Amino acid sequence: MNTKTPQNPEPEGAPEEADTPPARLIQSESTTDIPVHLLFRDDSDIGAPTVPPAVVGRRLGTGEQPRVRPPAPPRRQPPDVDPQLVERPARVMPGLLGVLVGLCGAVGSGVISWWAGFVSPSAVRLLELPPSASTGLGLPQVAAYIGAGLLFLLGFGGLMRGQTGGAWVLSVFGRYRGTIRRTGLVWVNPLVLRRRADVRLRHWRSEPMAAVDANGLALQVVVLVTWRVSDTARAVLGIDDHETYLRECVESALARVLPQVPADLPGTTAVVSLRNVEAVGDALSRLVASEAEPVGLEVFAVQPTRIEYAPEVAARMQRRRIAALDAEHRDTVLSSLVDSVEDTVIRLTTRGLVELDDYERKALVKDLTVAFYTGRTGDGA
C-alpha cells in the first residue's frame, strides 16, 4: 500500500517557528518604539541634570497605583554681597607718633609767631628769648605758618581711640580701606571716613510678632536672638542697616517655620508642636543663620521666649480648653463610678447577701449609680 509523504518534511529536532511580529501598516517607512515618557519631554530640559521624582507609596488594600510627586524646587539662597568686600586690618600707626607730630606743629607755630614779632616783650623777657629781628608778617612767615598748621592738623586730626568690643571701619572716597580692631590710641589718615561697629556678643529681644500655625490660628511670638558682627566690612558697607536686616530675617523665618507646625490644641496627637520650643528654635536658628551669614552676621541662636494666641482668638481657645478639661474630668468620674457600682454589686451577689434577678439587678445598679454620683457631687469631686 502506497502512503503519501509530505513533500517538505521537517527534520527531527528542528526548532519551532518563533512568533512572527505583526505586519507594519506602513511598509515604506521604518518605525521605532518610543517610550511614553519621552513623548511629553520638553526640549528645554535636554542637557539639564535629571532629578529622580519622589515616589509616594500607595495605600495597601485599595488597589491604588503608586503616585509620583514632582521634586520640590531648591530653596533660593540670599544673594551674596561684593566678594571683594571682606574685612581686613587697616594700616595704622601708634598714637604717640601723631601726638609728637601735633606738638611739633604747635611748637612751630609759637616759634613762627616769635619770628614774626607777634610775641609781646613781657613774654619774651619771661621766656628769656632773644628779641626778634623781624618787623612783620611776610611771605616766609606765612609759608611757615601753613606748614606748622598742617603738622598740627595732621598729628591731632588722625588720632582715634579703639575700645574693647568695638571696631572702626575706614573708607576713603567710598572705597573700603580696612578695619581697626586694636585698642588704645592709634593714628590713621585724617582724610578717612570712620564708621563705628559693635562686635560684641549681643542679645536682641523682639517685640511681639504676628504669625500663624499649621491650622491657620493667629499667634504672637517673641524671640530672643543671640548674634554678633563677624565681618565688619560687609555688615557696615554691604547693607544699609544690619540690625534692620536681622530683624527682617527673623520675621521671614517665623513666617516660614511656624505655619508648618500646629499649636498644642486639645485632642491634637501631633508629635511636634509649638510646645517643642527646642525643635522650633533649632529650625529658626538654622534658617536665620544661613540668611545672615552673607552680610557678615553670625547668629548663634533664635529661641522663642513666648508663643501665645492673638487676642482675637485667645478667649475662644481658652473656652475650648476648659470644655476639653471638663469633658475629660466627667469621663474620669464616670469611669470610677461604674467601677464602684460594679464592685459593689459583685460583692453583694458573691457573698449571698442578696439574690437578684435581672430587673432587680438593673434597679440596684441605677440606685447605686445615683447615690454614688450624688455623693461625689456633694463632696465637690
Secondary structure per residue as TSV (DSSP state, phi and psi in degrees):
chain	resnum	aa	ss	phi	psi
A	1	M	-	360.0	132.1
A	2	N	-	-86.7	133.3
A	3	T	-	-116.2	140.9
A	4	K	-	-86.1	129.3
A	5	T	-	-106.1	147.9
A	6	P	-	-64.7	142.8
A	7	Q	S	-68.7	-34.3
A	8	N	S	-117.4	79.5
A	9	P	-	-71.2	143.9
A	10	E	-	-85.6	131.4
A	11	P	-	-68.7	151.4
A	12	E	T	-67.9	144.6
A	13	G	T	80.3	3.1
A	14	A	-	-71.9	140.8
A	15	P	-	-70.1	149.8
A	16	E	-	-71.7	153.5
A	17	E	-	-65.8	135.9
A	18	A	-	-74.6	158.1
A	19	D	-	-65.4	122.1
A	20	T	-	-81.4	137.6
A	21	P	-	-68.1	153.5
A	22	P	-	-64.8	151.4
A	23	A	-	-67.7	142.8
A	24	R	-	-70.4	144.7
A	25	L	S	-72.7	-35.2
A	26	I	-	-109.1	109.1
A	27	Q	T	-77.9	-26.3
A	28	S	T	-88.6	-4.0
A	29	E	S	-121.5	151.3
A	30	S	-	-99.6	134.4
A	31	T	-	-113.1	152.6
A	32	T	-	-132.9	139.0
A	33	D	-	-72.4	125.7
A	34	I	-	-111.5	126.8
A	35	P	-	-59.1	148.3
A	36	V	H	-65.4	-36.6
A	37	H	H	-69.3	-19.8
A	38	L	H	-77.1	-18.6
A	39	L	H	-68.0	-27.7
A	40	F	T	-107.5	20.8
A	41	R	-	-85.7	134.2
A	42	D	-	-83.8	139.1
A	43	D	G	-64.5	-26.4
A	44	S	G	-70.2	-16.3
A	45	D	G	-86.2	-4.2
A	46	I	T	-70.3	131.0
A	47	G	T	89.1	-13.4
A	48	A	S	-81.0	148.3
A	49	P	-	-65.4	131.8
A	50	T	-	-84.6	135.4
A	51	V	-	-111.4	120.2
A	52	P	-	-63.2	132.0
A	53	P	-	-70.3	151.3
A	54	A	E	-81.0	128.8
A	55	V	E	-99.9	124.0
A	56	V	E	-92.2	125.0
A	57	G	-	-62.8	143.6
A	58	R	-	-80.4	159.4
A	59	R	-	-79.0	130.8
A	60	L	T	-69.3	141.0
A	61	G	T	81.4	3.2
A	62	T	T	-106.3	-12.4
A	63	G	T	73.4	11.8
A	64	E	-	-76.2	138.0
A	65	Q	-	-76.8	152.2
A	66	P	-	-59.6	135.2
A	67	R	E	-97.5	144.4
A	68	V	E	-109.0	122.7
A	69	R	E	-103.0	129.0
A	70	P	-	-65.0	146.2
A	71	P	-	-64.2	145.1
A	72	A	-	-71.6	142.4
A	73	P	-	-66.8	147.4
A	74	P	-	-65.0	145.7
A	75	R	-	-73.7	132.7
A	76	R	-	-75.5	131.4
A	77	Q	-	-86.1	151.5
A	78	P	-	-63.6	143.8
A	79	P	-	-64.9	142.6
A	80	D	-	-80.0	150.6
A	81	V	-	-80.7	-173.5
A	82	D	-	-55.8	121.0
A	83	P	T	-64.0	-22.4
A	84	Q	T	-80.3	-11.9
A	85	L	-	-88.3	82.9
A	86	V	-	-126.3	139.5
A	87	E	-	-62.6	135.7
A	88	R	-	-145.5	153.6
A	89	P	B	-70.1	140.8
A	90	A	-	-86.2	157.6
A	91	R	-	-83.6	117.3
A	92	V	-	-131.3	164.3
A	93	M	E	-123.8	161.0
A	94	P	E	-60.6	144.7
A	95	G	H	-65.7	-25.3
A	96	L	H	-63.0	-35.4
A	97	L	H	-62.6	-42.3
A	98	G	H	-64.6	-38.0
A	99	V	H	-63.9	-42.4
A	100	L	H	-64.2	-41.5
A	101	V	H	-64.4	-41.6
A	102	G	H	-64.6	-40.3
A	103	L	H	-65.8	-36.3
A	104	C	H	-61.7	-40.7
A	105	G	H	-64.6	-40.1
A	106	A	H	-67.9	-44.4
A	107	V	H	-63.9	-39.4
A	108	G	H	-62.5	-37.7
A	109	S	H	-63.2	-39.2
A	110	G	H	-66.1	-40.9
A	111	V	H	-65.3	-39.8
A	112	I	H	-67.1	-36.8
A	113	S	H	-63.4	-40.8
A	114	W	H	-64.3	-38.8
A	115	W	H	-65.5	-38.6
A	116	A	T	-80.1	-3.9
A	117	G	T	81.9	22.0
A	118	F	-	-88.9	-5.0
A	119	V	S	-88.4	133.6
A	120	S	-	-67.7	152.5
A	121	P	H	-60.4	-35.4
A	122	S	H	-63.3	-39.6
A	123	A	H	-68.1	-35.6
A	124	V	H	-64.6	-43.8
A	125	R	H	-66.8	-35.4
A	126	L	H	-66.4	-41.0
A	127	L	H	-86.7	-2.4
A	128	E	T	57.4	48.1
A	129	L	-	-99.8	148.3
A	130	P	-	-69.6	151.4
A	131	P	-	-65.3	143.6
A	132	S	-	-80.1	141.0
A	133	A	-	-88.6	-10.6
A	134	S	-	-77.6	149.6
A	135	T	-	-111.4	4.3
A	136	G	S	172.9	-172.4
A	137	L	-	-92.9	113.2
A	138	G	-	-114.0	-172.3
A	139	L	H	-63.2	-41.1
A	140	P	H	-62.1	-40.0
A	141	Q	H	-65.8	-38.0
A	142	V	H	-63.9	-44.9
A	143	A	H	-62.2	-39.6
A	144	A	H	-67.2	-40.3
A	145	Y	H	-59.0	-44.4
A	146	I	H	-61.6	-44.2
A	147	G	H	-63.4	-43.5
A	148	A	H	-65.6	-39.1
A	149	G	H	-64.8	-38.4
A	150	L	H	-63.9	-39.9
A	151	L	H	-62.9	-40.9
A	152	F	H	-63.4	-48.0
A	153	L	H	-67.5	-37.8
A	154	L	H	-66.7	-38.7
A	155	G	H	-74.2	-51.7
A	156	F	H	-86.1	-23.5
A	157	G	H	-73.2	-21.3
A	158	G	T	-95.8	2.3
A	159	L	E	-77.4	140.2
A	160	M	E	-153.0	155.7
A	161	R	E	-114.3	121.6
A	162	G	E	-91.1	137.3
A	163	Q	-	-115.7	154.8
A	164	T	T	-67.8	131.7
A	165	G	T	85.7	4.2
A	166	G	E	-129.6	160.9
A	167	A	E	-144.1	156.5
A	168	W	E	-117.7	126.6
A	169	V	E	-99.8	122.1
A	170	L	E	-105.3	141.0
A	171	S	E	-147.9	145.2
A	172	V	E	-124.4	116.2
A	173	F	T	53.1	41.6
A	174	G	T	84.7	0.4
A	175	R	E	-105.4	132.8
A	176	Y	E	-70.3	129.5
A	177	R	E	-116.3	-2.0
A	178	G	E	131.0	173.9
A	179	T	E	-125.3	138.6
A	180	I	E	-105.9	116.7
A	181	R	-	-112.1	5.0
A	182	R	-	-73.9	155.9
A	183	T	-	-108.0	157.5
A	184	G	E	96.9	-168.8
A	185	L	E	-88.5	125.0
A	186	V	E	-131.5	166.0
A	187	W	E	-124.9	133.0
A	188	V	-	-131.1	174.4
A	189	N	-	-62.5	125.8
A	190	P	T	-64.8	-16.3
A	191	L	T	-83.8	-7.7
A	192	V	S	-77.6	151.4
A	193	L	E	-94.1	127.8
A	194	R	E	-109.9	131.4
A	195	R	E	-124.5	130.8
A	196	R	E	-88.7	140.5
A	197	A	E	-131.8	136.2
A	198	D	E	-92.1	116.4
A	199	V	-	-107.0	13.9
A	200	R	S	-77.3	162.1
A	201	L	-	-70.2	125.1
A	202	R	E	-124.7	153.3
A	203	H	E	-120.8	135.2
A	204	W	E	-128.5	119.6
A	205	R	E	-100.1	120.9
A	206	S	-	-78.6	162.0
A	207	E	-	-77.9	164.6
A	208	P	-	-57.4	121.0
A	209	M	E	-105.8	140.9
A	210	A	E	-78.7	139.4
A	211	A	E	-156.7	173.3
A	212	V	E	-133.6	155.0
A	213	D	-	-96.8	-170.5
A	214	A	T	-66.1	-22.7
A	215	N	T	-93.5	4.1
A	216	G	-	82.7	14.0
A	217	L	-	-82.1	136.6
A	218	A	E	-72.5	134.7
A	219	L	E	-128.3	163.1
A	220	Q	E	-127.8	123.5
A	221	V	E	-123.1	136.5
A	222	V	E	-118.4	126.8
A	223	V	E	-119.6	154.2
A	224	L	E	-116.1	119.1
A	225	V	E	-108.7	127.5
A	226	T	E	-106.8	118.9
A	227	W	E	-154.3	171.4
A	228	R	E	-159.2	166.3
A	229	V	E	-89.1	118.0
A	230	S	S	-96.5	-34.8
A	231	D	-	-123.4	103.6
A	232	T	H	-67.8	-31.3
A	233	A	H	-64.8	-46.1
A	234	R	I	-73.6	-35.5
A	235	A	I	-70.5	-34.6
A	236	V	I	-93.0	-43.3
A	237	L	I	-100.8	-21.0
A	238	G	I	-76.3	-29.6
A	239	I	S	-134.7	168.7
A	240	D	S	-70.3	-51.4
A	241	D	-	-146.0	111.6
A	242	H	H	-71.5	-27.6
A	243	E	H	-68.9	-41.6
A	244	T	H	-64.8	-38.7
A	245	Y	H	-63.1	-41.0
A	246	L	H	-64.8	-40.9
A	247	R	H	-61.8	-41.8
A	248	E	H	-69.2	-32.9
A	249	C	H	-64.8	-39.1
A	250	V	H	-65.9	-43.0
A	251	E	H	-62.9	-40.7
A	252	S	H	-65.3	-39.8
A	253	A	H	-65.4	-39.3
A	254	L	H	-63.2	-39.6
A	255	A	H	-70.1	-18.4
A	256	R	H	-100.8	-27.7
A	257	V	H	-93.9	-48.3
A	258	L	G	-63.5	-36.9
A	259	P	G	-64.0	-9.7
A	260	Q	G	-92.7	-7.0
A	261	V	S	-121.5	130.0
A	262	P	-	-79.5	155.9
A	263	A	-	-76.4	163.4
A	264	D	-	-82.6	87.9
A	265	L	-	-97.3	158.2
A	266	P	T	-61.8	129.5
A	267	G	T	88.7	-0.6
A	268	T	-	-80.6	131.2
A	269	T	-	-107.2	13.3
A	270	A	-	-67.1	139.2
A	271	V	S	-73.2	-43.6
A	272	V	S	-102.3	125.1
A	273	S	-	-139.4	179.5
A	274	L	T	-69.8	-11.3
A	275	R	T	-72.1	-22.1
A	276	N	-	-80.9	81.1
A	277	V	H	-66.9	-33.4
A	278	E	H	-65.5	-45.3
A	279	A	H	-65.0	-43.0
A	280	V	H	-65.3	-40.6
A	281	G	H	-65.1	-38.4
A	282	D	H	-64.4	-41.8
A	283	A	H	-64.3	-43.1
A	284	L	H	-64.8	-39.9
A	285	S	H	-64.2	-44.8
A	286	R	H	-63.4	-41.2
A	287	L	H	-69.2	-45.9
A	288	V	H	-68.6	-38.7
A	289	A	H	-63.6	-39.6
A	290	S	H	-67.6	-31.8
A	291	E	H	-84.1	-25.3
A	292	A	H	-91.2	-16.0
A	293	E	G	-63.6	-41.6
A	294	P	G	-62.4	-18.5
A	295	V	G	-104.5	17.3
A	296	G	T	82.6	20.7
A	297	L	E	-109.8	134.5
A	298	E	E	-109.5	113.4
A	299	V	E	-102.8	123.8
A	300	F	E	-94.3	-40.0
A	301	A	E	-156.8	143.3
A	302	V	E	-129.5	99.5
A	303	Q	E	-113.9	127.5
A	304	P	E	-68.9	127.7
A	305	T	E	-99.8	-20.0
A	306	R	E	-155.3	124.1
A	307	I	E	-127.2	115.7
A	308	E	E	-140.9	162.1
A	309	Y	E	-72.3	152.1
A	310	A	-	-65.8	154.4
A	311	P	H	-56.7	-31.3
A	312	E	H	-72.5	-18.7
A	313	V	H	-117.8	-4.7
A	314	A	H	-64.8	-43.5
A	315	A	H	-64.7	-40.4
A	316	R	H	-65.8	-41.0
A	317	M	H	-66.8	-33.7
A	318	Q	H	-67.2	-43.5
A	319	R	H	-62.6	-38.7
A	320	R	H	-66.3	-39.8
A	321	R	H	-68.0	-40.4
A	322	I	H	-63.2	-40.4
A	323	A	H	-64.0	-39.2
A	324	A	H	-66.7	-40.9
A	325	L	H	-65.3	-38.4
A	326	D	H	-64.4	-42.7
A	327	A	H	-65.1	-38.9
A	328	E	H	-65.5	-38.3
A	329	H	H	-66.4	-41.8
A	330	R	H	-64.6	-38.6
A	331	D	H	-64.4	-39.4
A	332	T	H	-66.3	-44.1
A	333	V	H	-62.9	-41.5
A	334	L	H	-66.4	-39.3
A	335	S	H	-64.4	-45.5
A	336	S	H	-66.4	-33.6
A	337	L	H	-65.8	-44.2
A	338	V	H	-63.9	-39.9
A	339	D	H	-63.3	-40.1
A	340	S	H	-66.2	-43.3
A	341	V	H	-64.8	-43.4
A	342	E	H	-62.6	-44.1
A	343	D	H	-63.9	-38.2
A	344	T	H	-65.9	-44.8
A	345	V	H	-65.1	-41.1
A	346	I	H	-64.8	-41.0
A	347	R	H	-65.5	-41.4
A	348	L	H	-64.9	-39.6
A	349	T	H	-78.4	-37.9
A	350	T	H	-71.7	-30.0
A	351	R	T	-86.2	-2.3
A	352	G	T	74.6	20.3
A	353	L	S	-73.2	-34.5
A	354	V	-	-137.9	151.6
A	355	E	-	-119.5	117.8
A	356	L	-	-122.2	140.7
A	357	D	-	-92.6	-172.8
A	358	D	H	-63.8	-41.5
A	359	Y	H	-66.0	-44.2
A	360	E	H	-67.9	-34.6
A	361	R	H	-63.5	-44.0
A	362	K	H	-63.3	-39.7
A	363	A	H	-66.0	-40.7
A	364	L	H	-64.6	-42.8
A	365	V	H	-61.3	-42.3
A	366	K	H	-62.9	-46.2
A	367	D	H	-65.1	-42.1
A	368	L	H	-64.8	-38.5
A	369	T	H	-62.8	-45.4
A	370	V	H	-64.1	-40.6
A	371	A	H	-67.0	-46.4
A	372	F	H	-65.1	-42.0
A	373	Y	H	-66.8	-39.4
A	374	T	H	-65.3	-38.3
A	375	G	H	-66.5	-39.4
A	376	R	H	-67.2	-38.9
A	377	T	H	-67.5	-38.0
A	378	G	H	-67.1	-31.3
A	379	D	T	-80.7	-5.0
A	380	G	T	82.1	18.6
A	381	A	-	-76.5	360.0
